[in-house]
Amino acid sequence: MAIYRFRISFEDYDEVIREIDIKSNQTFKDLHFFFLQNVGYDPEKPSSFYVSNDHWIKNEELAYLPNQRKIDNGVALVEDSKLFKFIDDPHQKFYYIYNFEKPLEFHVELIKILDNNPNLTLPSLFKSIGEAPKIVVPVLGSADEITGDEEDFIDEMDDDEALIADDEELDSLNTDTEGEEEVEEEDEFSDEFSDNEGFDDEDLEKE
């Protein structure tokens, strides 16, 4: 049994790199969980590895939490897929997509094959370069508009907890505002054309 060293880099943040050592008989699920926990992302999101060529062209898919369509098509599962079964090249590449709902894409490349060392606990982190970008869920505004305590609050939220007003709620707010404007207009009209108009009852009787 060998030890594989994989280099994982963000496609859009190529300055952020992790190098991970893992046993050849461990699974893609082991790699998925270890990497995401290291960069601080929730691993319980639908994701996939794709066996790739040197140009990062996606071929066979290995899925985690696949949708029903993929299951019906017989997609391979990461928990059943041992690494060594998909290594045909000493520099084998895999294209990796994390969280299909809000995808982040990665390049995974085998960079070294080491002899087994029974004293090592694997997977393990061999090298870490750069800080992984934070995943932020905006609340009634863009991430640029959210600072301080709001940002700390958002970091702790699940995607389903974002507070967003729907169209019906917005229409209700607009209707309330229009009603207030109409009341104000009526008050102004009443003030301008009051019953007495500056005269008392006695003056009106004389006329």
C-alpha positions in Angstrom: 0.0 0.0 0.0 1.3 3.4 -1.0 0.7 7.0 0.2 -0.6 9.5 -2.2 0.2 13.2 -1.9 -2.4 15.4 -3.6 -2.2 19.1 -4.3 -5.6 20.8 -4.2 -6.0 24.3 -5.4 -9.0 26.6 -5.9 -9.7 27.2 -9.6 -10.5 30.9 -8.9 -7.9 31.4 -6.1 -4.8 29.6 -7.4 -2.7 31.2 -4.6 -4.6 29.0 -2.0 -3.2 25.4 -1.9 -3.4 22.4 0.3 -1.2 19.3 0.0 -2.6 16.2 1.6 -1.1 12.8 2.2 -3.6 9.9 2.2 -3.4 6.1 1.9 -4.0 4.7 -1.5 -6.7 2.4 -0.2 -8.7 5.2 1.4 -11.7 6.7 -0.4 -12.6 9.9 -2.1 -15.0 10.5 0.7 -12.0 10.5 3.1 -10.3 13.1 0.9 -13.4 15.2 0.6 -14.1 15.4 4.3 -10.5 16.0 5.4 -9.9 18.8 2.9 -13.2 20.6 3.6 -12.7 20.4 7.4 -9.2 21.8 6.9 -10.4 24.9 5.0 -13.5 25.3 7.2 -16.3 24.3 4.9 -19.3 22.1 5.6 -18.6 18.7 4.0 -22.3 17.8 4.0 -23.0 19.4 0.7 -23.6 17.7 -2.7 -20.2 17.5 -4.4 -18.3 15.5 -7.0 -14.8 14.4 -8.2 -14.3 13.9 -11.9 -11.5 11.8 -13.3 -9.7 14.2 -15.6 -7.0 14.5 -18.3 -4.1 16.9 -18.4 -6.5 19.7 -19.6 -8.9 19.2 -16.7 -11.6 17.8 -19.0 -14.2 16.0 -16.8 -14.8 12.3 -17.4 -16.1 9.7 -14.9 -18.0 11.3 -12.0 -17.6 10.2 -8.3 -20.5 11.8 -6.3 -21.3 12.7 -2.7 -25.0 13.2 -1.9 -26.0 12.9 -5.6 -29.5 13.9 -6.8 -32.0 11.3 -7.9 -31.1 11.7 -11.6 -27.5 10.8 -11.0 -28.5 7.9 -8.8 -30.8 6.6 -11.5 -27.9 6.9 -14.0 -25.7 4.7 -11.7 -23.2 7.3 -10.7 -20.3 6.0 -8.6 -20.3 7.1 -4.9 -17.2 8.6 -3.2 -17.7 6.4 -0.2 -17.4 3.3 -2.4 -14.5 4.6 -4.5 -11.0 3.8 -3.3 -8.3 6.2 -4.6 -5.9 3.6 -6.2 -8.7 2.3 -8.5 -8.7 5.7 -10.3 -5.0 6.3 -10.6 -3.7 5.6 -14.1 -0.9 8.2 -14.1 1.8 9.3 -11.6 0.3 12.8 -12.1 -3.3 11.8 -12.2 -5.7 14.8 -12.1 -9.3 15.1 -10.8 -11.7 18.0 -11.2 -13.5 18.7 -8.0 -16.8 20.6 -7.5 -17.9 21.4 -3.9 -21.5 22.3 -3.2 -23.5 22.3 -6.4 -26.0 24.8 -4.9 -23.3 27.4 -4.7 -20.3 25.7 -6.4 -16.6 26.2 -5.7 -14.3 24.4 -8.1 -10.9 22.8 -7.5 -8.0 21.1 -9.2 -6.8 18.0 -7.5 -3.4 16.6 -8.8 -1.4 13.6 -7.6 2.1 15.0 -7.2 4.0 12.3 -5.3 3.7 8.6 -4.4 5.4 7.6 -1.1 6.1 4.4 0.6 3.7 3.4 3.3 4.6 4.5 6.8 2.5 2.7 9.5 3.5 5.3 12.1 1.5 8.1 10.2 -2.1 8.9 10.9 -3.7 9.6 7.5 -5.0 11.6 5.9 -2.7 14.4 7.1 -1.9 17.9 5.9 1.6 18.2 4.4 1.5 21.8 3.3 -0.9 24.8 3.6 -0.5 27.9 1.5 -3.0 30.9 1.6 -6.3 31.3 3.5 -9.4 29.8 2.0 -12.1 32.4 1.1 -15.0 32.6 3.5 -18.4 31.6 2.5 -20.8 34.4 3.4 -24.7 34.3 3.1 -25.9 37.9 2.5 -29.0 39.1 4.4 -31.1 41.8 2.7 -28.0 43.1 0.9 -24.7 42.2 -0.6 -21.7 41.0 1.4 -20.1 44.4 0.9 -22.9 46.0 2.8 -22.6 43.8 5.8 -20.1 44.5 8.5 -19.3 44.0 12.2 -21.8 42.0 14.3 -23.9 41.2 11.2 -21.0 39.4 9.5 -20.3 37.3 12.7 -24.0 36.4 12.7 -24.0 35.4 9.1 -21.0 33.2 9.5 -23.0 31.1 12.0 -26.1 30.9 9.8 -27.3 28.0 7.6 -28.3 28.8 4.0 -32.0 28.3 4.9 -31.9 31.0 7.6 -31.3 34.0 5.3 -33.9 36.7 6.0 -35.3 37.8 2.7 -38.7 39.5 2.2 -41.0 38.1 -0.5 -43.1 40.1 -3.0 -46.3 39.9 -0.9 -44.5 41.3 2.1 -43.0 44.1 0.1 -46.4 44.9 -1.5 -47.9 45.1 2.0 -45.2 47.5 3.1 -45.9 49.7 0.1 -49.6 49.7 0.7 -49.2 50.8 4.3 -46.9 53.6 3.2 -49.4 54.8 0.6 -52.2 54.8 3.2 -50.2 57.1 5.5 -49.5 59.5 2.6 -53.3 59.7 1.9 -54.1 60.5 5.5 -51.5 63.3 5.5 -53.0 64.8 2.4 -56.5 64.8 3.9 -55.3 66.5 7.0 -53.7 69.3 4.9 -56.9 69.7 2.9 -59.0 70.0 6.1 -56.6 72.6 7.5 -56.8 74.7 4.4 -60.6 74.6 4.0 -61.9 74.4 7.5 -65.6 75.0 8.4 -65.0 78.4 10.1 -62.3 79.7 7.7 -61.4 82.3 10.3 -65.0 83.4 10.9 -67.1 82.8 14.0 -70.8 81.7 14.1 -72.1 85.2 14.7 -70.5 86.6 11.6 -72.0 83.9 9.5 -75.5 84.6 10.8 -75.3 88.3 9.9 -74.6 87.4 6.3 
